[in-house]
């Protein structure tokens, strides 16, 4: 018996094939453990010094936070960016003294309950 045949034979005896249910459970666990966190970049307008207009807020972009970076896209698709830190992304949505950006994390328990 060759070395490759021996290795192949011992691997078959050590690792039994997964059943469909086991594979489904493994895939589910993998997805739950590695899923990125969903967030929104919210821009808010607050007139400085009592200026005219009412305060307002809107979702300027949606993002997925991975280990080490985040992917961000505007609702219309016109803005796409990959950033190393969320602080940098927020600064991209700040506009002067009365328009600011901030990250709001999506609460998965609220969306699961709906």
FIMI-635046 format. One line per 4 residues: for each residue x, y, z of N, C-alpha, C, CB. Coordinates in Angstrom, 3 decimals. Glycine has a CB too. Layout:
% FIMI-635046
X Y Z X Y Z X Y Z X Y Z; ...
//
This chain:
% FIMI-635046
0.860 -1.183 0.000 0.000 0.000 0.000 0.895 1.231 0.000 -0.973 0.006 1.234; 0.618 2.215 -0.862 1.428 3.423 -0.936 1.104 4.340 0.241 1.194 4.154 -2.276; 1.982 5.319 0.476 1.782 6.268 1.585 0.508 7.074 1.379 2.993 7.218 1.717; 0.222 7.464 0.129 -0.993 8.251 -0.105 -2.243 7.415 0.118 -0.995 8.822 -1.524
-2.204 6.138 -0.247 -3.346 5.269 0.002 -3.545 5.042 1.488 -3.167 3.939 -0.710; -2.442 4.898 2.231 -2.536 4.694 3.676 -3.111 5.932 4.351 -1.157 4.356 4.268; -2.671 7.126 3.937 -3.180 8.366 4.524 -4.660 8.526 4.199 -2.379 9.585 4.010; -5.024 8.221 2.967 -6.431 8.335 2.562 -7.296 7.344 3.344 -6.580 8.091 1.039
-6.796 6.165 3.521 -7.540 5.131 4.243 -7.733 5.502 5.703 -6.822 3.792 4.140; -6.678 6.031 6.367 -6.803 6.391 7.784 -7.691 7.619 7.963 -5.416 6.651 8.396; -7.677 8.547 7.005 -8.537 9.727 7.092 -9.998 9.315 7.015 -8.203 10.733 5.974; -10.299 8.339 6.177 -11.675 7.875 6.054 -12.169 7.242 7.349 -11.796 6.880 4.909
-11.300 6.582 8.075 -11.732 5.927 9.311 -11.813 6.911 10.464 -10.784 4.791 9.667; -11.058 8.010 10.413 -11.043 8.979 11.511 -12.184 9.988 11.427 -9.725 9.713 11.527; -12.597 10.347 10.225 -13.608 11.385 10.056 -14.811 10.800 9.310 -13.023 12.612 9.291; -15.823 10.402 10.053 -17.002 9.883 9.356 -17.712 11.021 8.633 -17.968 9.181 10.347
-18.393 10.701 7.546 -19.116 11.767 6.832 -20.223 12.345 7.707 -19.711 11.231 5.508; -20.492 13.620 7.504 -21.555 14.289 8.258 -22.914 13.957 7.669 -21.340 15.811 8.270; -23.880 13.843 8.543 -25.254 13.706 8.063 -25.734 15.088 7.618 -26.196 13.102 9.177; -26.833 15.148 6.894 -27.379 16.441 6.470 -27.702 17.307 7.680 -28.641 16.242 5.608
-28.261 16.719 8.729 -28.605 17.475 9.937 -27.351 18.021 10.617 -29.393 16.591 10.918; -26.287 17.221 10.656 -25.032 17.683 11.261 -24.408 18.799 10.436 -24.041 16.518 11.404; -24.456 18.663 9.115 -23.916 19.699 8.242 -24.719 20.989 8.376 -23.913 19.224 6.784; -26.045 20.883 8.454 -26.890 22.060 8.646 -26.561 22.745 9.972 -28.380 21.669 8.600
-26.386 21.967 11.043 -26.053 22.533 12.355 -24.682 23.198 12.323 -26.086 21.440 13.441; -23.716 22.571 11.655 -22.373 23.145 11.542 -22.421 24.458 10.757 -21.408 22.143 10.859; -23.169 24.479 9.647 -23.289 25.703 8.843 -23.954 26.805 9.652 -24.091 25.436 7.553; -25.006 26.478 10.400 -25.691 27.479 11.213 -24.758 28.058 12.270 -26.926 26.872 11.879
-24.001 27.204 12.936 -23.057 27.666 13.958 -21.982 28.557 13.335 -22.404 26.463 14.674; -21.469 28.159 12.181 -20.451 28.947 11.484 -20.973 30.337 11.146 -20.001 28.230 10.207; -22.189 30.404 10.622 -22.785 31.691 10.256 -22.999 32.556 11.493 -24.120 31.479 9.519; -23.546 31.985 12.560 -23.800 32.754 13.784 -22.500 33.280 14.391 -24.546 31.889 14.812
-21.439 32.481 14.334 -20.154 32.880 14.937 -19.392 33.899 14.121 -19.289 31.676 15.134; -19.641 33.976 12.820 -18.832 34.853 11.968 -19.621 35.985 11.322 -18.178 34.043 10.896; -20.901 36.107 11.628 -21.726 37.143 10.997 -21.229 38.538 11.365 -23.197 36.983 11.411; -21.177 39.449 10.385 -20.813 40.833 10.705 -21.960 41.505 11.453 -20.464 41.628 9.414
-21.630 42.577 12.176 -22.661 43.353 12.876 -23.199 44.420 11.940 -22.097 43.999 14.177; -24.511 44.583 11.946 -25.182 45.561 11.098 -25.335 46.887 11.844 -26.561 45.033 10.645; -25.043 47.982 11.152 -25.194 49.308 11.746 -25.658 50.298 10.694 -23.874 49.778 12.381; -26.122 51.426 11.159 -26.472 52.539 10.279 -25.586 53.720 10.634 -27.986 52.914 10.404
-25.251 54.516 9.636 -24.637 55.817 9.888 -25.777 56.815 9.779 -23.442 56.145 8.869; -26.107 57.430 10.893 -27.211 58.378 10.951 -26.638 59.793 10.926 -28.085 58.148 12.224; -27.153 60.598 10.008 -26.800 62.013 9.986 -27.917 62.766 10.697 -26.593 62.542 8.513; -27.523 63.756 11.475 -28.534 64.569 12.143 -28.215 66.045 11.939 -28.610 64.229 13.652
-29.283 66.805 11.765 -29.189 68.248 11.597 -29.712 68.896 12.864 -29.982 68.735 10.341; -28.863 69.689 13.456 -29.245 70.447 14.648 -28.738 71.864 14.462 -28.668 69.800 15.966; -29.652 72.809 14.225 -29.218 74.188 13.984 -28.411 74.718 15.174 -30.438 75.097 13.719; -27.231 75.201 14.867 -26.364 75.716 15.932 -26.809 77.104 16.355 -24.896 75.748 15.474
-26.789 77.356 17.630 -27.104 78.676 18.157 -28.542 79.090 17.942 -26.214 79.683 17.543; -29.434 78.094 17.911 -30.847 78.433 17.759 -31.215 78.906 16.373 -31.220 79.479 18.740; -30.452 78.452 15.376 -30.733 78.852 14.006 -32.104 78.391 13.550 -29.675 78.309 13.079; -32.455 78.785 12.340 -33.781 78.433 11.824 -33.821 76.958 11.435 -34.149 79.317 10.610
-34.987 76.408 11.454 -35.166 75.015 11.067 -35.252 74.108 12.279 -34.034 74.568 10.167; -35.905 72.975 12.075 -36.058 72.009 13.150 -34.986 70.940 13.046 -37.452 71.377 13.118; -34.642 70.355 14.177 -33.693 69.254 14.191 -34.298 68.066 13.439 -33.318 68.860 15.650; -33.447 67.300 12.769 -33.915 66.160 11.987 -32.792 65.130 11.924 -34.361 66.599 10.551
-33.143 63.885 11.598 -32.154 62.819 11.453 -32.613 61.851 10.380 -31.928 62.079 12.793; -31.646 61.196 9.706 -31.948 60.233 8.659 -30.795 59.246 8.533 -32.211 60.946 7.312; -31.097 58.087 7.956 -30.057 57.079 7.703 -29.320 57.491 6.434 -30.670 55.624 7.564; -28.052 57.821 6.589 -27.227 58.229 5.452 -26.558 57.031 4.792 -26.170 59.235 5.898
-26.341 55.957 5.572 -25.687 54.763 5.029 -25.931 53.577 5.945 -24.171 54.999 4.846; -25.778 52.393 5.366 -25.833 51.141 6.113 -24.457 50.508 6.065 -26.918 50.175 5.539; -24.126 49.763 7.113 -22.813 49.143 7.140 -22.801 47.771 7.777 -21.866 50.021 7.857; -21.759 47.030 7.417 -21.475 45.732 8.006 -20.096 45.829 8.647 -21.541 44.575 6.934
-20.027 45.559 9.948 -18.754 45.621 10.671 -18.169 44.218 10.778 -18.943 46.247 12.085; -17.016 44.032 10.159 -16.263 42.790 10.229 -15.100 42.982 11.183 -15.764 42.353 8.826; -14.397 41.905 11.521 -13.176 42.047 12.314 -12.151 42.805 11.483 -12.618 40.652 12.760; -11.776 43.998 11.916 -10.723 44.760 11.257 -11.161 45.754 10.201 -9.802 43.839 10.650
-12.408 45.717 9.747 -12.861 46.707 8.770 -14.385 46.718 8.713 -12.269 46.411 7.370; -14.909 47.702 7.999 -16.358 47.803 7.787 -16.611 48.165 6.333 -17.004 48.861 8.743; -17.731 47.679 5.822 -18.202 48.001 4.477 -19.439 48.874 4.641 -18.517 46.696 3.631; -19.478 49.992 3.914 -20.561 50.965 4.068 -21.116 51.316 2.696 -20.065 52.243 4.805
-22.453 51.420 2.613 -23.104 51.801 1.358 -24.300 52.692 1.686 -23.553 50.538 0.541; -24.485 53.735 0.872 -25.639 54.613 1.072 -26.892 53.910 0.549 -25.432 55.990 0.354; -28.069 54.286 1.053 -29.308 53.624 0.607 -29.497 53.647 -0.910 -30.501 54.282 1.264; -29.077 54.711 -1.565 -29.212 54.805 -3.013 -28.070 54.166 -3.778 -29.325 56.226 -3.410
-27.032 53.735 -3.071 -25.895 53.087 -3.708 -24.839 54.026 -4.252 -26.374 52.243 -4.797; -25.039 55.337 -4.099 -24.078 56.300 -4.636 -22.779 56.383 -3.853 -24.700 57.648 -4.682; -22.818 56.012 -2.579 -21.617 56.038 -1.740 -21.317 54.617 -1.304 -21.798 56.979 -0.500; -20.091 54.187 -1.564 -19.607 52.889 -1.088 -18.215 53.113 -0.550 -19.616 51.797 -2.225
-17.948 52.529 0.607 -16.604 52.660 1.149 -16.255 51.483 2.035 -16.469 53.954 1.927; -14.968 51.230 2.100 -14.404 50.231 3.014 -13.503 51.016 3.945 -13.611 49.065 2.247; -13.750 50.898 5.251 -12.994 51.678 6.221 -12.375 50.768 7.273 -13.891 52.728 6.885; -11.252 51.223 7.801 -10.583 50.474 8.857 -11.154 50.752 10.226 -9.124 50.784 8.857
-11.818 51.897 10.381 -12.416 52.229 11.671 -13.728 52.962 11.458 -11.453 53.082 12.522; -14.647 52.752 12.370 -15.934 53.431 12.268 -15.799 54.918 12.561 -16.942 52.802 13.219; -14.822 55.309 13.364 -14.591 56.729 13.616 -14.309 57.463 12.306 -13.420 56.922 14.602; -13.503 56.855 11.448 -13.179 57.477 10.170 -14.441 57.604 9.329 -12.101 56.663 9.417
-15.279 56.577 9.319 -16.519 56.618 8.538 -17.433 57.737 9.024 -17.250 55.268 8.618; -17.563 57.865 10.331 -18.431 58.910 10.894 -17.937 60.291 10.474 -18.482 58.807 12.441; -16.640 60.501 10.489 -16.089 61.803 10.077 -16.447 62.125 8.625 -14.557 61.815 10.254; -16.574 61.099 7.787 -16.946 61.331 6.390 -18.381 61.847 6.255 -16.784 60.045 5.588
-19.205 61.631 7.279 -20.596 62.073 7.231 -20.841 63.338 8.049 -21.501 60.969 7.722; -19.811 63.861 8.701 -19.925 65.148 9.385 -19.814 66.263 8.349 -18.829 65.302 10.491; -20.688 67.250 8.448 -20.662 68.382 7.517 -20.852 69.662 8.308 -21.761 68.240 6.416; -19.771 70.269 8.695 -19.862 71.534 9.421 -20.295 71.349 10.863 -20.820 72.460 8.724
-20.803 72.418 11.433 -21.130 72.402 12.855 -22.550 71.945 13.145 -20.924 73.760 13.434; -23.434 71.977 12.140 -24.814 71.617 12.435 -25.286 70.315 11.762 -25.708 72.738 12.017; -24.395 69.629 11.041 -24.722 68.344 10.435 -23.674 67.331 10.873 -24.789 68.448 8.876; -24.105 66.344 11.650 -23.147 65.384 12.196 -23.589 63.953 11.915 -22.976 65.596 13.705
-22.627 63.065 11.926 -22.895 61.649 11.721 -22.583 60.854 12.975 -22.085 61.117 10.544; -23.264 59.726 13.109 -22.962 58.825 14.227 -23.397 57.415 13.843 -23.676 59.290 15.545; -22.792 56.421 14.492 -23.115 55.016 14.259 -24.223 54.600 15.216 -21.861 54.112 14.438; -25.234 53.921 14.672 -26.307 53.345 15.480 -26.341 51.853 15.144 -27.713 54.050 15.200
-26.089 51.011 16.147 -26.064 49.562 15.950 -27.481 49.029 15.850 -25.308 48.863 17.097; -27.724 48.135 14.926 -29.032 47.487 14.783 -29.180 46.484 15.916 -29.184 46.786 13.382; -30.291 46.573 16.612 -30.605 45.661 17.714 -31.288 44.436 17.115 -31.519 46.354 18.802; -30.545 43.344 16.989 -31.090 42.140 16.348 -32.275 41.569 17.124 -30.000 41.074 16.215
-32.323 41.769 18.419 -33.435 41.206 19.186 -34.738 41.914 18.798 -33.174 41.337 20.718; -34.676 43.193 18.438 -35.880 43.911 18.004 -36.344 43.434 16.650 -35.627 45.409 17.961; -35.413 43.173 15.723 -35.805 42.723 14.388 -36.259 41.271 14.410 -34.646 42.895 13.405; -35.736 40.459 15.336 -36.167 39.067 15.459 -37.580 38.974 16.027 -35.193 38.285 16.346
-37.959 39.952 16.838 -39.275 39.920 17.494 -40.383 40.340 16.535 -39.281 40.833 18.728; -40.028 41.042 15.467 -41.052 41.562 14.533 -41.699 40.482 13.711 -40.448 42.580 13.607
//
